[in-house]
């Protein structure tokens, strides 16, 4: 009989896993990831020419010579390859969980241009319907967060809405180019579905070319602290603490961003992916209070490897408080196994940290995959 090892889990007590099985899983995972990295540059990756890369505004401190970007506070996030191998080999393998999908009404969402709603489709993909405008964040509705169909992180919770069930989208917001946030197949299908009335896409600096290579127009590219008007909305790109890469050859050559969307009576912040930094104190100084924010709560273990790029639930609560958000929704969890924490832990830890920080009940909430919530609660008086 093979020896066994114990893996601790906050939410599931102790799980017994065969050491032989663990070793086998590690070897298979390691081989898959080597294949994944080797092939990245050939599938769905956009290369920028040296001339394009060198174009930049070096008066802005986050623009570096050579055409890359860095975070406003601290340096660029760049882990040595040895650390990546160490994490892959020593890290835990959390088990997927069958999260319950919410019963929703796609026909209502398709027709709705009157009621203000919020739908969590999964991971960082939100559908916001406000004042007759349909907004989609970091759309990912396919099976893998990968340029390849047969390798890479696989979705274990189906999207709460299929592409066919989506209403016509007016605005798409992209935070950065990582594969779990910018999915080529999803983007192509949305634009094919809306040939006559394509969405307008807002992307961080130098990501417009990726869309142009797909022959997609109506793309606005913004640097941090730049804004653009869209009908009755003003859309701002703001700094967050992260990085970008779609292949081993383009690290930090496109910008990453959080987004502030404002219209009469409503101010929304979408953080995308981020580590904790002083950017959020500055965000509050520049914008005051937010009515609703989408803040990541998953993808944070092991901390020695993930802390710079991904907040944990405790830090997510800090961001909520730093930016004076009236309400926040936890995103970036429960969809892909990308990191080591048990997949059901983020909302449980969020609840603990929110209570410790003195937040009101449901001030920082999570939703079921596919759940639609009326935004009438925003009318409540603090």
PyMOL commands that set and color helices and strands:
alter all, ss='L'
color gray80, all
select helices_A, chain A and resi 19-42+50-54+81-90+106-111+184-193+208-213+279-287+303-306+313-322+345-356+375-379
alter helices_A, ss='H'
color red, helices_A
select strands_A, chain A and resi 4-9+13-18+117-122+125-130+133-137+144-145+153-154+171-173+200-204+219-222+227-230+233-238+258-263+266-270+290-296+325-331+364-365+372-374
alter strands_A, ss='S'
color yellow, strands_A
deselect
rebuild
show_as cartoon
